[in-house]
Amino acid sequence: MMTASSVLQSALDPAGPQAARISHLWWLMFWATTAVFIVVMAFLGWAIVRGVRLRSREHEESGTLLKGNTTRERALMRGVAVAVGATIAILFVLLVASVSTGRAVGSLGASSAVSIVVTGHQWWWQVEYEDQIPSQRVKTANEIHIPIGRPVVLKVTSTDVIHSFWVPNLHGKRDLIPGYTTAIWIQADRPGVYRGQCAEFCGYQHAHMAFYVTAETDDEFQRWLAAERQPSATPTGDLERHGRDVFLASTCAQCHAIRGTIAGATLGPELTHVASRGTIGAGTLPNSRGHLAGWVVDSQSIKPGNRMPPNGIGGDDLQALLAYLETLK
Ligand code: CUA
């Protein structure tokens, strides 16, 4: 399960081939610019010390020292030419490295790739696993499961404003443009939970637009996918059954879908297997009963500006609703 210490979010700890290329480029740029900085500072220090000495000598020799010294001028011009040449060479090397990294991370291009459509919303992520057979498609939110060692193509888009999809351990940033779909290829080479976040300011709750990528073995992934394809669990207890009725009779059903019931709205995240997710509110809170209660009653006090209105449900109805939501594993 997700705990703060087991979740990774670092571009310098690559878990896949593209992130590895990006981190190589990062280190090349880091060491190149560090070397340039050290050399420039060394020359600056040398120039300051020399300037102070020359000025004091000039003072003694009444200002004639620097005039007409062509040998010194020629040496100076040579130095400037060498520095310009070195600058052009360094920039050229960085340009070539940057372009070749960009090309390398562009595509993994395998036909066996898992294909996932990721849609940005203010402020959450809709995740849909594509399949030739429509009934096998799976919709979830804010959590992406991928098998390790296999390329995954993410088709990213947005329905409202520009967002940016970023899982630093797996890839660089990619903008989600309304009305336009872009493909990103990712691959995880080791299992883990990698945190991602929106990397383009997209409104009030931009900072509360996180998600998690769980990379697991192919067996685990297939098990997860098979479970997600199932319709929601039918409640067995009286309390849970009452909770389902509360859900279907209240405003909940106007925005959310729970497959296996008549709730089929698509305005908010699909809740068919909401209890199997680690967080609510796109990584805002852990998915516990208490947090869920607070969210259902007044999510505006937790994540102001989100599209879920405060809810009048209280007392026994609320407890029943929470009990029902907890069965949606
Ligand atoms: Cu979505 Cu920032």
Residues whose N, C-alpha, C, O or C-beta is under 5 A from the ligand:
A	BS01	CUA	I162 H163 S164 C198 A199 E200 F201 C202 H206 M209
